Amino acid sequence: MTFAITLYVREGVVMASDSRLTFSATLQEQERQIVQMAVAESDSNYKTFLTTNNVGISAYGSGDIQGVPIGGLIESFINEKLAHENYAVDEVAQELLKYFQSFQKPPEVGFLVAGYRKMENVMEQHIWEVLISQSRVERLNQLGVPGAAWRGETDVMRRLIQPVFLQTQSGYLPIPHHPIQWSFFTLQDAIDYAIYAVKTTIDTMRFHPRPKTVGGPIDVLVIKPDKAWWIQRKELHV
């Protein structure tokens, strides 16, 4: 699994993800199952990518397909399928679906795809979700309406932003709820929130008796109508 978040505000788009790759293992003794566990295999996997035409792609779900890490497959997709055509953001989403459905068994993986497309001389913000196993491509954002989408291990963030009630002997007492005002977010606010969301998920999982499926460095990508760049991205080193 993973945690990927995309925020879309008036100034631009911010995409962020963690770097952990885990695999499930089952320990057995003869015919008796002992325990199932998720093993953190690596904290240096790339899950967010930038194409040459400033389209961002974030992957979530299965960390590998037939033993190949998802990051390597997305890089192959970008180099082999997108290198020779100037695909628009919605076309990238459709090409992702075709590429990953070409596998013998469509993987349990999804993608958030973000960027801008020129519509009647206006650069329009597009946020798409691609669900491979469901053969579905869906646009997530409405024109001019800021918001956020997070996928993967989302239970930590859902608990933080949803209304909560305290059960008492006389019924349920609402705890004060303060909805996030996405429309007031600047681009810097979006960057800060993206990092906060991934880091909070990582830090909370640390203290939960559960598989630690989100972890490692946080990659953060910013996309504007005329350019895109990395705020932070892990690099190879000795």
C-alpha atoms as an extended CHARMM CRD file, in Angstrom:
* protein
*
       238  EXT
         1         1  MET       CA              0.0000000000        0.0000000000        0.0000000000  PROA      1               0.0000000000
         2         2  THR       CA              0.9460000000        3.6110000000        0.0970000000  PROA      2               0.0000000000
         3         3  PHE       CA             -0.3640000000        7.0560000000        0.8690000000  PROA      3               0.0000000000
         4         4  ALA       CA             -0.7610000000        9.5050000000       -1.9890000000  PROA      4               0.0000000000
         5         5  ILE       CA             -2.3870000000       12.9250000000       -1.8410000000  PROA      5               0.0000000000
         6         6  THR       CA             -3.2030000000       15.5250000000       -4.4830000000  PROA      6               0.0000000000
         7         7  LEU       CA             -4.3440000000       19.0260000000       -3.5500000000  PROA      7               0.0000000000
         8         8  TYR       CA             -5.7330000000       21.3860000000       -6.1670000000  PROA      8               0.0000000000
         9         9  VAL       CA             -6.0050000000       25.0710000000       -5.2880000000  PROA      9               0.0000000000
        10        10  ARG       CA             -6.3360000000       28.2150000000       -7.3390000000  PROA      10              0.0000000000
        11        11  GLU       CA             -2.5580000000       28.7010000000       -7.7200000000  PROA      11              0.0000000000
        12        12  GLY       CA             -1.7050000000       25.1600000000       -8.7300000000  PROA      12              0.0000000000
        13        13  VAL       CA             -1.5790000000       21.4710000000       -7.8720000000  PROA      13              0.0000000000
        14        14  VAL       CA              0.4920000000       19.6990000000       -5.2140000000  PROA      14              0.0000000000
        15        15  MET       CA              1.1180000000       15.9420000000       -5.2770000000  PROA      15              0.0000000000
        16        16  ALA       CA              2.8850000000       13.9830000000       -2.5380000000  PROA      16              0.0000000000
        17        17  SER       CA              3.5470000000       10.3600000000       -1.6000000000  PROA      17              0.0000000000
        18        18  ASP       CA              5.6370000000        8.1800000000        0.6760000000  PROA      18              0.0000000000
        19        19  SER       CA              8.4360000000        5.8130000000       -0.3820000000  PROA      19              0.0000000000
        20        20  ARG       CA              7.7970000000        2.4690000000        1.3210000000  PROA      20              0.0000000000
        21        21  LEU       CA              7.4980000000       -0.8360000000       -0.5090000000  PROA      21              0.0000000000
        22        22  THR       CA              6.0680000000       -3.7280000000        1.5170000000  PROA      22              0.0000000000
        23        23  PHE       CA              5.1740000000       -7.3110000000        0.7370000000  PROA      23              0.0000000000
        24        24  SER       CA              2.9280000000       -9.7200000000        2.5840000000  PROA      24              0.0000000000
        25        25  ALA       CA              4.4230000000      -12.8460000000        4.1060000000  PROA      25              0.0000000000
        26        26  THR       CA              2.7960000000      -15.8170000000        5.8570000000  PROA      26              0.0000000000
        27        27  LEU       CA              4.7360000000      -17.9150000000        8.3340000000  PROA      27              0.0000000000
        28        28  GLN       CA              3.5560000000      -21.5110000000        8.5260000000  PROA      28              0.0000000000
        29        29  GLU       CA              4.4610000000      -24.5590000000       10.5310000000  PROA      29              0.0000000000
        30        30  GLN       CA              3.5260000000      -27.7040000000        8.6140000000  PROA      30              0.0000000000
        31        31  GLU       CA             -0.2200000000      -27.3540000000        7.8740000000  PROA      31              0.0000000000
        32        32  ARG       CA             -0.8950000000      -24.7340000000       10.5270000000  PROA      32              0.0000000000
        33        33  GLN       CA             -0.8340000000      -21.0150000000        9.7040000000  PROA      33              0.0000000000
        34        34  ILE       CA              1.0810000000      -19.0660000000       12.3230000000  PROA      34              0.0000000000
        35        35  VAL       CA              0.9440000000      -15.4010000000       11.3820000000  PROA      35              0.0000000000
        36        36  GLN       CA              0.5460000000      -13.0300000000        8.4860000000  PROA      36              0.0000000000
        37        37  MET       CA              2.6770000000       -9.9300000000        8.3180000000  PROA      37              0.0000000000
        38        38  ALA       CA              3.6540000000       -7.0650000000        6.0380000000  PROA      38              0.0000000000
        39        39  VAL       CA              7.3990000000       -6.6980000000        5.6420000000  PROA      39              0.0000000000
        40        40  ALA       CA              8.9320000000       -3.3260000000        4.7280000000  PROA      40              0.0000000000
        41        41  GLU       CA             11.2250000000       -4.2460000000        1.8620000000  PROA      41              0.0000000000
        42        42  SER       CA             12.4350000000       -0.7530000000        0.8850000000  PROA      42              0.0000000000
        43        43  ASP       CA             12.0460000000        2.9320000000        1.7740000000  PROA      43              0.0000000000
        44        44  SER       CA             13.4570000000        4.2820000000       -1.4850000000  PROA      44              0.0000000000
        45        45  ASN       CA             10.6680000000        3.6790000000       -3.9690000000  PROA      45              0.0000000000
        46        46  TYR       CA              9.3130000000        6.3930000000       -6.2340000000  PROA      46              0.0000000000
        47        47  LYS       CA              5.5240000000        6.6600000000       -6.3720000000  PROA      47              0.0000000000
        48        48  THR       CA              5.0520000000       10.1680000000       -7.7900000000  PROA      48              0.0000000000
        49        49  PHE       CA              6.3210000000       11.0360000000      -11.2630000000  PROA      49              0.0000000000
        50        50  LEU       CA              6.4600000000       13.9790000000      -13.6650000000  PROA      50              0.0000000000
        51        51  THR       CA              6.0830000000       13.5420000000      -17.4220000000  PROA      51              0.0000000000
        52        52  THR       CA              7.8180000000       15.7250000000      -19.9990000000  PROA      52              0.0000000000
        53        53  ASN       CA              4.5980000000       17.6600000000      -20.6310000000  PROA      53              0.0000000000
        54        54  ASN       CA              4.1480000000       18.5840000000      -16.9470000000  PROA      54              0.0000000000
        55        55  VAL       CA              1.6200000000       15.9360000000      -15.9770000000  PROA      55              0.0000000000
        56        56  GLY       CA              1.9800000000       14.4120000000      -12.5220000000  PROA      56              0.0000000000
        57        57  ILE       CA              1.2710000000       10.7460000000      -11.7680000000  PROA      57              0.0000000000
        58        58  SER       CA              0.9560000000        9.2270000000       -8.2740000000  PROA      58              0.0000000000
        59        59  ALA       CA              0.4760000000        5.5000000000       -7.7340000000  PROA      59              0.0000000000
        60        60  TYR       CA             -1.2580000000        3.7520000000       -4.8540000000  PROA      60              0.0000000000
        61        61  GLY       CA             -2.3120000000        0.1930000000       -4.0730000000  PROA      61              0.0000000000
        62        62  SER       CA             -0.1210000000       -2.7560000000       -5.0140000000  PROA      62              0.0000000000
        63        63  GLY       CA              3.5540000000       -1.9150000000       -4.6910000000  PROA      63              0.0000000000
        64        64  ASP       CA              4.6110000000       -4.3880000000       -7.3580000000  PROA      64              0.0000000000
        65        65  ILE       CA              3.2310000000       -6.1970000000      -10.3730000000  PROA      65              0.0000000000
        66        66  GLN       CA              4.5000000000       -9.7300000000      -10.9610000000  PROA      66              0.0000000000
        67        67  GLY       CA              7.5090000000       -8.9720000000       -8.7810000000  PROA      67              0.0000000000
        68        68  VAL       CA              8.4230000000       -5.6960000000      -10.4990000000  PROA      68              0.0000000000
        69        69  PRO       CA              8.1600000000       -2.5190000000       -8.3330000000  PROA      69              0.0000000000
        70        70  ILE       CA              5.4440000000       -0.1800000000       -9.5900000000  PROA      70              0.0000000000
        71        71  GLY       CA              7.9140000000        2.7160000000       -9.8510000000  PROA      71              0.0000000000
        72        72  GLY       CA              9.9470000000        0.9790000000      -12.5180000000  PROA      72              0.0000000000
        73        73  LEU       CA              6.8180000000        0.2070000000      -14.5300000000  PROA      73              0.0000000000
        74        74  ILE       CA              5.6350000000        3.8170000000      -14.4350000000  PROA      74              0.0000000000
        75        75  GLU       CA              9.0550000000        5.0040000000      -15.6010000000  PROA      75              0.0000000000
        76        76  SER       CA              8.8380000000        2.5090000000      -18.4770000000  PROA      76              0.0000000000
        77        77  PHE       CA              5.3530000000        3.7680000000      -19.3020000000  PROA      77              0.0000000000
        78        78  ILE       CA              6.5710000000        7.3740000000      -19.4120000000  PROA      78              0.0000000000
        79        79  ASN       CA              9.6420000000        6.5410000000      -21.5090000000  PROA      79              0.0000000000
        80        80  GLU       CA              7.9740000000        4.1040000000      -23.9010000000  PROA      80              0.0000000000
        81        81  LYS       CA              4.4270000000        5.4190000000      -24.2790000000  PROA      81              0.0000000000
        82        82  LEU       CA              4.6390000000        9.1600000000      -23.6600000000  PROA      82              0.0000000000
        83        83  ALA       CA              8.0540000000       10.0800000000      -25.0390000000  PROA      83              0.0000000000
        84        84  HSD       CA              6.9920000000       10.4890000000      -28.6700000000  PROA      84              0.0000000000
        85        85  GLU       CA              3.5950000000       12.1570000000      -28.2280000000  PROA      85              0.0000000000
        86        86  ASN       CA              2.4950000000       15.3470000000      -26.4820000000  PROA      86              0.0000000000
        87        87  TYR       CA             -0.3260000000       13.7590000000      -24.4960000000  PROA      87              0.0000000000
        88        88  ALA       CA             -2.7220000000       16.0180000000      -22.5920000000  PROA      88              0.0000000000
        89        89  VAL       CA             -3.4690000000       15.2070000000      -18.9530000000  PROA      89              0.0000000000
        90        90  ASP       CA             -6.7430000000       13.3850000000      -19.6800000000  PROA      90              0.0000000000
        91        91  GLU       CA             -5.0370000000       11.3980000000      -22.4410000000  PROA      91              0.0000000000
        92        92  VAL       CA             -2.2670000000       10.3580000000      -20.0300000000  PROA      92              0.0000000000
        93        93  ALA       CA             -4.9600000000        8.9310000000      -17.7360000000  PROA      93              0.0000000000
        94        94  GLN       CA             -6.4490000000        6.9140000000      -20.6040000000  PROA      94              0.0000000000
        95        95  GLU       CA             -3.0210000000        5.6750000000      -21.7130000000  PROA      95              0.0000000000
        96        96  LEU       CA             -2.2510000000        4.5520000000      -18.1460000000  PROA      96              0.0000000000
        97        97  LEU       CA             -5.4020000000        2.4580000000      -18.1320000000  PROA      97              0.0000000000
        98        98  LYS       CA             -4.5360000000        0.8020000000      -21.4540000000  PROA      98              0.0000000000
        99        99  TYR       CA             -0.9170000000        0.1720000000      -20.4460000000  PROA      99              0.0000000000
       100       100  PHE       CA             -1.6280000000       -1.5350000000      -17.1330000000  PROA      100             0.0000000000
       101       101  GLN       CA             -4.6140000000       -3.4690000000      -18.4390000000  PROA      101             0.0000000000
       102       102  SER       CA             -2.3080000000       -5.0900000000      -20.9750000000  PROA      102             0.0000000000
       103       103  PHE       CA             -0.9010000000       -7.2630000000      -18.1830000000  PROA      103             0.0000000000
       104       104  GLN       CA             -2.2160000000      -10.8090000000      -18.0230000000  PROA      104             0.0000000000
       105       105  LYS       CA             -3.9910000000      -10.0340000000      -14.7500000000  PROA      105             0.0000000000
       106       106  PRO       CA             -4.9670000000       -6.3560000000      -14.2420000000  PROA      106             0.0000000000
       107       107  PRO       CA             -3.2450000000       -5.2960000000      -10.9990000000  PROA      107             0.0000000000
       108       108  GLU       CA             -4.9320000000       -3.8340000000       -7.9230000000  PROA      108             0.0000000000
       109       109  VAL       CA             -3.3540000000       -0.4410000000       -8.4430000000  PROA      109             0.0000000000
       110       110  GLY       CA             -4.7180000000        3.0510000000       -8.9210000000  PROA      110             0.0000000000
       111       111  PHE       CA             -3.3450000000        6.4030000000      -10.0380000000  PROA      111             0.0000000000
       112       112  LEU       CA             -3.9610000000       10.0740000000       -9.4120000000  PROA      112             0.0000000000
       113       113  VAL       CA             -3.1410000000       12.0700000000      -12.5450000000  PROA      113             0.0000000000
       114       114  ALA       CA             -2.9320000000       15.8740000000      -12.4520000000  PROA      114             0.0000000000
       115       115  GLY       CA             -2.0500000000       18.7380000000      -14.7580000000  PROA      115             0.0000000000
       116       116  TYR       CA             -3.4610000000       21.4420000000      -17.0040000000  PROA      116             0.0000000000
       117       117  ARG       CA             -5.1140000000       21.3820000000      -20.4060000000  PROA      117             0.0000000000
       118       118  LYS       CA             -5.7370000000       24.3520000000      -22.6720000000  PROA      118             0.0000000000
       119       119  MET       CA             -9.4640000000       24.7690000000      -23.1730000000  PROA      119             0.0000000000
       120       120  GLU       CA            -10.6000000000       27.7410000000      -25.2890000000  PROA      120             0.0000000000
       121       121  ASN       CA             -7.3470000000       29.6140000000      -24.5950000000  PROA      121             0.0000000000
       122       122  VAL       CA             -7.6120000000       28.9840000000      -20.8470000000  PROA      122             0.0000000000
       123       123  MET       CA             -5.3700000000       26.5580000000      -18.9410000000  PROA      123             0.0000000000
       124       124  GLU       CA             -7.8630000000       24.3430000000      -17.1260000000  PROA      124             0.0000000000
       125       125  GLN       CA             -6.9240000000       22.3070000000      -14.0720000000  PROA      125             0.0000000000
       126       126  HSD       CA             -7.5440000000       18.5600000000      -14.4320000000  PROA      126             0.0000000000
       127       127  ILE       CA             -7.3850000000       15.9280000000      -11.6890000000  PROA      127             0.0000000000
       128       128  TRP       CA             -8.0980000000       12.3410000000      -12.7650000000  PROA      128             0.0000000000
       129       129  GLU       CA             -8.2330000000        8.9750000000      -11.0400000000  PROA      129             0.0000000000
       130       130  VAL       CA             -7.4130000000        5.7400000000      -12.8640000000  PROA      130             0.0000000000
       131       131  LEU       CA             -8.6410000000        2.4510000000      -11.3840000000  PROA      131             0.0000000000
       132       132  ILE       CA             -7.0370000000       -0.3990000000      -13.2950000000  PROA      132             0.0000000000
       133       133  SER       CA             -8.9700000000       -3.3980000000      -11.9290000000  PROA      133             0.0000000000
       134       134  GLN       CA            -12.2800000000       -1.5670000000      -12.4300000000  PROA      134             0.0000000000
       135       135  SER       CA            -11.4010000000       -0.3370000000      -15.9440000000  PROA      135             0.0000000000
       136       136  ARG       CA            -12.4040000000        3.1630000000      -14.8880000000  PROA      136             0.0000000000
       137       137  VAL       CA            -11.0790000000        6.6710000000      -15.4940000000  PROA      137             0.0000000000
       138       138  GLU       CA            -12.8510000000        9.4340000000      -13.5950000000  PROA      138             0.0000000000
       139       139  ARG       CA            -12.3130000000       13.1730000000      -13.2670000000  PROA      139             0.0000000000
       140       140  LEU       CA            -12.1930000000       14.2140000000       -9.6010000000  PROA      140             0.0000000000
       141       141  ASN       CA            -12.2480000000       18.0090000000       -9.6820000000  PROA      141             0.0000000000
       142       142  GLN       CA            -14.8650000000       20.5170000000      -10.7050000000  PROA      142             0.0000000000
       143       143  LEU       CA            -13.7820000000       23.6070000000      -12.5800000000  PROA      143             0.0000000000
       144       144  GLY       CA            -12.7920000000       26.3540000000      -10.1410000000  PROA      144             0.0000000000
       145       145  VAL       CA            -13.5400000000       24.2980000000       -7.0210000000  PROA      145             0.0000000000
       146       146  PRO       CA            -10.4500000000       23.6720000000       -4.8040000000  PROA      146             0.0000000000
       147       147  GLY       CA            -10.1130000000       20.4190000000       -2.9200000000  PROA      147             0.0000000000
       148       148  ALA       CA             -7.9960000000       17.3880000000       -2.1530000000  PROA      148             0.0000000000
       149       149  ALA       CA             -7.9430000000       13.6720000000       -2.8950000000  PROA      149             0.0000000000
       150       150  TRP       CA             -5.9930000000       11.0860000000       -0.9490000000  PROA      150             0.0000000000
       151       151  ARG       CA             -5.7540000000        7.4060000000       -1.6570000000  PROA      151             0.0000000000
       152       152  GLY       CA             -4.1620000000        4.2620000000       -0.2480000000  PROA      152             0.0000000000
       153       153  GLU       CA             -3.9530000000        4.0190000000        3.5560000000  PROA      153             0.0000000000
       154       154  THR       CA             -6.4200000000        6.8330000000        4.2600000000  PROA      154             0.0000000000
       155       155  ASP       CA             -7.9590000000        5.8240000000        7.6110000000  PROA      155             0.0000000000
       156       156  VAL       CA             -5.6850000000        8.0940000000        9.6830000000  PROA      156             0.0000000000
       157       157  MET       CA             -6.5970000000       11.2430000000        7.7580000000  PROA      157             0.0000000000
       158       158  ARG       CA            -10.2730000000       10.3080000000        7.5610000000  PROA      158             0.0000000000
       159       159  ARG       CA            -10.4480000000       10.1930000000       11.3530000000  PROA      159             0.0000000000
       160       160  LEU       CA             -8.8680000000       13.6320000000       11.5810000000  PROA      160             0.0000000000
       161       161  ILE       CA            -11.2070000000       15.4570000000        9.2050000000  PROA      161             0.0000000000
       162       162  GLN       CA            -14.5660000000       13.7560000000        9.7380000000  PROA      162             0.0000000000
       163       163  PRO       CA            -17.0800000000       14.8630000000       12.4060000000  PROA      163             0.0000000000
       164       164  VAL       CA            -16.7330000000       12.9170000000       15.6660000000  PROA      164             0.0000000000
       165       165  PHE       CA            -19.3430000000       12.2480000000       18.3680000000  PROA      165             0.0000000000
       166       166  LEU       CA            -18.8140000000       11.2700000000       22.0120000000  PROA      166             0.0000000000
       167       167  GLN       CA            -21.1580000000        8.5780000000       23.2560000000  PROA      167             0.0000000000
       168       168  THR       CA            -22.7690000000        9.3900000000       26.6110000000  PROA      168             0.0000000000
       169       169  GLN       CA            -25.5020000000        7.7820000000       28.6920000000  PROA      169             0.0000000000
       170       170  SER       CA            -28.0350000000       10.2000000000       27.2010000000  PROA      170             0.0000000000
       171       171  GLY       CA            -26.9580000000        9.8880000000       23.5890000000  PROA      171             0.0000000000
       172       172  TYR       CA            -24.2430000000       11.2330000000       21.3450000000  PROA      172             0.0000000000
       173       173  LEU       CA            -22.4980000000       14.5330000000       22.0710000000  PROA      173             0.0000000000
       174       174  PRO       CA            -20.9080000000       16.2210000000       19.0280000000  PROA      174             0.0000000000
       175       175  ILE       CA            -17.2830000000       17.2510000000       19.4200000000  PROA      175             0.0000000000
       176       176  PRO       CA            -16.5140000000       20.6320000000       17.7900000000  PROA      176             0.0000000000
       177       177  HSD       CA            -15.7520000000       20.0860000000       14.1060000000  PROA      177             0.0000000000
       178       178  HSD       CA            -13.7420000000       22.5260000000       11.9990000000  PROA      178             0.0000000000
       179       179  PRO       CA            -13.9400000000       21.6950000000        8.2730000000  PROA      179             0.0000000000
       180       180  ILE       CA            -10.8780000000       22.5120000000        6.1980000000  PROA      180             0.0000000000
       181       181  GLN       CA            -11.3970000000       25.5880000000        4.0340000000  PROA      181             0.0000000000
       182       182  TRP       CA             -9.6960000000       24.4760000000        0.8170000000  PROA      182             0.0000000000
       183       183  SER       CA            -10.7620000000       27.6380000000       -1.0010000000  PROA      183             0.0000000000
       184       184  PHE       CA             -8.5050000000       29.7510000000        1.2280000000  PROA      184             0.0000000000
       185       185  PHE       CA             -5.4040000000       27.6100000000        0.6580000000  PROA      185             0.0000000000
       186       186  THR       CA             -2.4120000000       29.2280000000       -1.0120000000  PROA      186             0.0000000000
       187       187  LEU       CA              0.0420000000       27.0600000000       -2.9000000000  PROA      187             0.0000000000
       188       188  GLN       CA              2.3290000000       27.0790000000        0.1470000000  PROA      188             0.0000000000
       189       189  ASP       CA             -0.5680000000       25.9530000000        2.3400000000  PROA      189             0.0000000000
       190       190  ALA       CA             -1.1620000000       23.0590000000       -0.0600000000  PROA      190             0.0000000000
       191       191  ILE       CA              2.5080000000       22.0530000000        0.1040000000  PROA      191             0.0000000000
       192       192  ASP       CA              2.4800000000       22.1940000000        3.9050000000  PROA      192             0.0000000000
       193       193  TYR       CA             -0.7350000000       20.1950000000        4.1320000000  PROA      193             0.0000000000
       194       194  ALA       CA              0.4880000000       17.5210000000        1.7130000000  PROA      194             0.0000000000
       195       195  ILE       CA              3.6070000000       16.9480000000        3.8140000000  PROA      195             0.0000000000
       196       196  TYR       CA              1.5360000000       17.0440000000        7.0120000000  PROA      196             0.0000000000
       197       197  ALA       CA             -0.8930000000       14.4180000000        5.6750000000  PROA      197             0.0000000000
       198       198  VAL       CA              1.8040000000       11.9350000000        4.6510000000  PROA      198             0.0000000000
       199       199  LYS       CA              3.9250000000       12.5130000000        7.7630000000  PROA      199             0.0000000000
       200       200  THR       CA              0.9310000000       12.2340000000       10.0990000000  PROA      200             0.0000000000
       201       201  THR       CA             -0.0090000000        8.9190000000        8.5110000000  PROA      201             0.0000000000
       202       202  ILE       CA              3.5620000000        7.6380000000        8.9160000000  PROA      202             0.0000000000
       203       203  ASP       CA              3.8750000000        8.8350000000       12.5300000000  PROA      203             0.0000000000
       204       204  THR       CA              0.4610000000        7.4930000000       13.5690000000  PROA      204             0.0000000000
       205       205  MET       CA              1.1420000000        4.0790000000       12.0620000000  PROA      205             0.0000000000
       206       206  ARG       CA              4.3320000000        3.8940000000       14.0860000000  PROA      206             0.0000000000
       207       207  PHE       CA              2.2960000000        3.5840000000       17.2920000000  PROA      207             0.0000000000
       208       208  HSD       CA             -0.4840000000        1.3710000000       15.9070000000  PROA      208             0.0000000000
       209       209  PRO       CA             -0.2890000000       -2.4380000000       16.1730000000  PROA      209             0.0000000000
       210       210  ARG       CA             -0.6080000000       -2.7380000000       12.4120000000  PROA      210             0.0000000000
       211       211  PRO       CA              1.5690000000       -3.2500000000        9.3240000000  PROA      211             0.0000000000
       212       212  LYS       CA              3.7800000000       -0.2140000000        8.7090000000  PROA      212             0.0000000000
       213       213  THR       CA              2.8710000000        0.1590000000        5.0510000000  PROA      213             0.0000000000
       214       214  VAL       CA              3.5460000000        3.9030000000        4.7620000000  PROA      214             0.0000000000
       215       215  GLY       CA              7.0070000000        5.3140000000        5.4160000000  PROA      215             0.0000000000
       216       216  GLY       CA             10.2960000000        6.6610000000        4.1270000000  PROA      216             0.0000000000
       217       217  PRO       CA             11.0200000000       10.0480000000        2.5200000000  PROA      217             0.0000000000
       218       218  ILE       CA              8.1480000000       12.1870000000        1.2350000000  PROA      218             0.0000000000
       219       219  ASP       CA              8.2720000000       13.3220000000       -2.3970000000  PROA      219             0.0000000000
       220       220  VAL       CA              6.4120000000       16.5520000000       -3.2110000000  PROA      220             0.0000000000
       221       221  LEU       CA              5.6150000000       17.8130000000       -6.7160000000  PROA      221             0.0000000000
       222       222  VAL       CA              4.1290000000       21.2040000000       -7.6810000000  PROA      222             0.0000000000
       223       223  ILE       CA              2.3430000000       21.7960000000      -11.0010000000  PROA      223             0.0000000000
       224       224  LYS       CA              1.2960000000       25.1940000000      -12.3240000000  PROA      224             0.0000000000
       225       225  PRO       CA             -0.2290000000       26.0760000000      -15.7150000000  PROA      225             0.0000000000
       226       226  ASP       CA              3.1660000000       26.9600000000      -17.2050000000  PROA      226             0.0000000000
       227       227  LYS       CA              5.6550000000       24.8010000000      -15.2950000000  PROA      227             0.0000000000
       228       228  ALA       CA              6.1950000000       22.0030000000      -12.7920000000  PROA      228             0.0000000000
       229       229  TRP       CA              8.9700000000       21.2930000000      -10.2880000000  PROA      229             0.0000000000
       230       230  TRP       CA              9.9280000000       19.1870000000       -7.2900000000  PROA      230             0.0000000000
       231       231  ILE       CA              9.7490000000       20.7440000000       -3.8350000000  PROA      231             0.0000000000
       232       232  GLN       CA             11.5080000000       17.7180000000       -2.4150000000  PROA      232             0.0000000000
       233       233  ARG       CA             12.4760000000       14.4150000000       -3.9670000000  PROA      233             0.0000000000
       234       234  LYS       CA             14.8180000000       11.7200000000       -2.7220000000  PROA      234             0.0000000000
       235       235  GLU       CA             18.0270000000       11.3540000000       -4.6960000000  PROA      235             0.0000000000
       236       236  LEU       CA             20.5040000000        8.5540000000       -5.2350000000  PROA      236             0.0000000000
       237       237  HSD       CA             23.5820000000        8.7950000000       -3.0510000000  PROA      237             0.0000000000
       238       238  VAL       CA             26.5530000000        6.8240000000       -1.8170000000  PROA      238             0.0000000000
